[in-house]
Structures are given as C-alpha cells and as structure tokens.
Amino acid sequence: MKATIEKIENLSPRVKRFVLSLERMVVFESGQFVVLTATVDGVELQRSYSIASIESGSPVSHLELCISLNNLGKVTPWLFQQCEGAMLDISEPQGGFVLRPTTAEVDVVFVCTGTGVAPFRSMIQSCLTLNPNRKVHLVFGNRTEADVLYHEQWQELAKTTTQFFYHPVISRPDANLDPSFFKHGYVHEVYKPLIQENPNTHVYVCGWEVMCTEARQQLKGMGLTRRQYFFEQYDG
Ligand SMILES: Cc1cc2nc3c(=O)[nH]c(=O)nc-3n(C[C@H](O)[C@H](O)[C@H](O)COP(=O)(O)OP(=O)(O)OC[C@H]3O[C@@H](n4cnc5c(N)ncnc54)[C@H](O)[C@@H]3O)c2cc1C
C-alpha cells in the first residue's frame, strides 16, 4: 500500500516521528507493526516498524511510526533523508504481539528500551480501557534523559490515571538527573520487584536483543510461565 509522509518531527536526538497518510483506511490492533519496503542503492529492502498511533478500534487513515537512526544501517539513513510529501511502500498492519485476555486481578507490566516503547503507546491505552481496575506499569529504559520518548505524555497519564505507574530508568545519567523520579540502572532491577509484589502478572517486553535476552532469563528465573510473558524483539 502507498503511504505519503505527512509529517516528520524530532522526538529525541536519534529518533523521528513519521506520520503517514495512507492511500486507504486500515484497521490495526494495539501492538502490531507494518513492513516498509524501500529501494536503497537499487536494492529492495524490508524493515518492520511498530505502529505508535493510539488504536481507536475503527479504521484509520493515518499511522504514526517512531524510528531510530542507525548510522551503520541501510534503511534508516535513507529514511531520515526523506522529506514530507515523499511516498513510501508499507504493508497492512500485522503481527501477534497484542494484548492477551486476562482477568481483573492480573496486573500488566510493560518493559521496553528506546523505540521499543512504540507499540506500548497503544497497548497501554487499550489495557487501561479494557480493565480500569488493574495496575498497569511502564518500565522504560534509556541511556540518557534526552532519549526518553513521549516523556511528558507518560507523566501526564500517570498523573491523571491512578492505576498507571511510570518508571523511567536511565543507564548513563548526567549529574543533574533527579533521582527521586528517574531510576539509575537497567530495566531489570525495576520490573522484578513489581512482579514479586503480584506474581499474577502479565509482562510485555519490546526492544533490542540484549535487553530481551536478559529479560527472558530473568522472567524464567522468577518462575513465570510462558503464558505470562510476551516478546517483540526488534532485531529478530
Ligand atoms: C516487529 C519489529 C518492529 C520494529 N519496530 C521498530 C520501531 O518501531 N522503531 C525502530 O526504530 N525500529 C524498529 N524495528 C527495527 C527495524 O526493523 C530495523 O531493524 C532498524 O530500523 C534498522 O534498520 P536499518 O536498515 O537502518 O539497519 P540494518 O541495515 O538492518 O542494520 C542493522 C545493524 O547491522 C549492523 N550493520 C549493518 N551494516 C553494517 C556495516 N556496513 N558495518 C557494520 N555493521 C553493520 C549494524 O550494527 C546495524 O546496527 C522493528 C523490528 C521488528 C522486527
């Protein structure tokens, strides 16, 4: 399907938000992605990108993606040179990293780093709407404060929604980091006590290989079953 880049905005020093206007309306489920086909130096390449738009349940004419520049990569340097008005080729929304049905007692912990937060924008909203009584946590790891995507929106959601808890984690903080708000370290040290508090929890993990591999080991080691944790690995 053809999609026109309607808007490009900086979300952080390395991440841009691309708003795509679609040639036809599509329906997507929170957590799904699209596959972008790009011809770079005469070679056709495909890359997947999570849908960062909030799901409404109805067909949509626009999709939002948030994409991190990889200087050594092939497609993202090309994509970051595109301008508003350029045409892209994308697939229909697809993928099985979507919310699993649960009972009200099940808390949900979303764990991500960097652009791994993209599918959680929609999944968290859907999760809160489906069951307004359960606790929903976002454990969001980044190197520095400047890398945190949608930070104000998460803060606002935590302020206005009593059962949503935002846990930003910074691995390489500068001297001015507010330790009462940002945790210093890695996501694993932050989600483990949340799960210990209520072992009847579902955990969704999204991001790059190193974090996902470690999280898989940690969750298994904590005795969670495969029906309790779900992964979307970005380099898989
Ligand atoms: C389901 C899914 C959803 C995803 N969603 C998102 C998303 O929402 N946002 C996002 O930013 N990404 C997302 N990704 C990742 C995305 O698909 C791409 O993998 C990413 O954008 C890198 O693409 P690229 O073509 O720029 O890099 P690639 O060309 O694929 O290169 C990847 C890596 O290979 C190495 N490499 C490549 N060429 C060289 C070289 N010449 N020398 C040394 N090393 C090299 C580099 O380490 C580089 O980091 C997702 C992936 C999946 C599977």
PDBQT file of the ligand as one rigid body, heavy atoms in Angstrom, charges set to zero:
ROOT
HETATM    1  C1  LIG A 301       8.499  -6.373  14.682  1.00  0.00    +0.000 C 
HETATM    2  C2  LIG A 301       9.549  -5.281  14.613  1.00  0.00    +0.000 A 
HETATM    3  C3  LIG A 301       9.189  -3.977  14.914  1.00  0.00    +0.000 A 
HETATM    4  C4  LIG A 301      10.144  -2.952  14.870  1.00  0.00    +0.000 A 
HETATM    5  N1  LIG A 301       9.769  -1.687  15.191  1.00  0.00    +0.000 NA
HETATM    6  C5  LIG A 301      10.681  -0.680  15.189  1.00  0.00    +0.000 A 
HETATM    7  C6  LIG A 301      10.299   0.651  15.562  1.00  0.00    +0.000 A 
HETATM    8  O1  LIG A 301       9.140   0.931  15.901  1.00  0.00    +0.000 OA
HETATM    9  N2  LIG A 301      11.270   1.620  15.521  1.00  0.00    +0.000 N 
HETATM   10  C7  LIG A 301      12.568   1.338  15.162  1.00  0.00    +0.000 A 
HETATM   11  O2  LIG A 301      13.390   2.275  15.161  1.00  0.00    +0.000 OA
HETATM   12  N3  LIG A 301      12.948   0.082  14.807  1.00  0.00    +0.000 NA
HETATM   13  C8  LIG A 301      12.034  -0.927  14.800  1.00  0.00    +0.000 A 
HETATM   14  N4  LIG A 301      12.409  -2.193  14.411  1.00  0.00    +0.000 N 
HETATM   15  C9  LIG A 301      13.776  -2.394  13.879  1.00  0.00    +0.000 C 
HETATM   16  C10 LIG A 301      13.782  -2.108  12.355  1.00  0.00    +0.000 C 
HETATM   17  O3  LIG A 301      13.023  -3.088  11.675  1.00  0.00    +0.000 OA
HETATM   18  C11 LIG A 301      15.205  -2.117  11.761  1.00  0.00    +0.000 C 
HETATM   19  O4  LIG A 301      15.863  -3.293  12.161  1.00  0.00    +0.000 OA
HETATM   20  C12 LIG A 301      16.035  -0.893  12.153  1.00  0.00    +0.000 C 
HETATM   21  O5  LIG A 301      15.345   0.306  11.774  1.00  0.00    +0.000 OA
HETATM   22  C13 LIG A 301      17.424  -0.908  11.492  1.00  0.00    +0.000 C 
HETATM   23  O6  LIG A 301      17.258  -0.891  10.103  1.00  0.00    +0.000 OA
HETATM   24  P1  LIG A 301      18.446  -0.427   9.143  1.00  0.00    +0.000 P 
HETATM   25  O7  LIG A 301      18.114  -0.888   7.763  1.00  0.00    +0.000 OA
HETATM   26  O8  LIG A 301      18.763   1.017   9.321  1.00  0.00    +0.000 OA
HETATM   27  O9  LIG A 301      19.680  -1.228   9.695  1.00  0.00    +0.000 OA
HETATM   28  P2  LIG A 301      20.290  -2.632   9.089  1.00  0.00    +0.000 P 
HETATM   29  O10 LIG A 301      20.785  -2.398   7.704  1.00  0.00    +0.000 OA
HETATM   30  O11 LIG A 301      19.240  -3.658   9.234  1.00  0.00    +0.000 OA
HETATM   31  O12 LIG A 301      21.491  -2.844  10.051  1.00  0.00    +0.000 OA
HETATM   32  C14 LIG A 301      21.264  -3.309  11.361  1.00  0.00    +0.000 C 
HETATM   33  C15 LIG A 301      22.589  -3.451  12.108  1.00  0.00    +0.000 C 
HETATM   34  O13 LIG A 301      23.510  -4.223  11.358  1.00  0.00    +0.000 OA
HETATM   35  C16 LIG A 301      24.803  -3.702  11.511  1.00  0.00    +0.000 C 
HETATM   36  N5  LIG A 301      25.393  -3.274  10.246  1.00  0.00    +0.000 N 
HETATM   37  C17 LIG A 301      24.724  -3.068   9.095  1.00  0.00    +0.000 A 
HETATM   38  N6  LIG A 301      25.587  -2.676   8.136  1.00  0.00    +0.000 NA
HETATM   39  C18 LIG A 301      26.818  -2.645   8.716  1.00  0.00    +0.000 A 
HETATM   40  C19 LIG A 301      28.117  -2.313   8.250  1.00  0.00    +0.000 A 
HETATM   41  N7  LIG A 301      28.335  -1.954   6.980  1.00  0.00    +0.000 N 
HETATM   42  N8  LIG A 301      29.145  -2.387   9.115  1.00  0.00    +0.000 NA
HETATM   43  C20 LIG A 301      28.950  -2.755  10.394  1.00  0.00    +0.000 A 
HETATM   44  N9  LIG A 301      27.753  -3.085  10.884  1.00  0.00    +0.000 NA
HETATM   45  C21 LIG A 301      26.713  -3.016  10.058  1.00  0.00    +0.000 A 
HETATM   46  C22 LIG A 301      24.731  -2.505  12.355  1.00  0.00    +0.000 C 
HETATM   47  O14 LIG A 301      25.124  -2.862  13.660  1.00  0.00    +0.000 OA
HETATM   48  C23 LIG A 301      23.325  -2.162  12.342  1.00  0.00    +0.000 C 
HETATM   49  O15 LIG A 301      23.021  -1.644  13.603  1.00  0.00    +0.000 OA
HETATM   50  C24 LIG A 301      11.483  -3.239  14.487  1.00  0.00    +0.000 A 
HETATM   51  C25 LIG A 301      11.849  -4.573  14.180  1.00  0.00    +0.000 A 
HETATM   52  C26 LIG A 301      10.901  -5.576  14.254  1.00  0.00    +0.000 A 
HETATM   53  C27 LIG A 301      11.319  -6.991  13.924  1.00  0.00    +0.000 C 
ENDROOT
TORSDOF 0
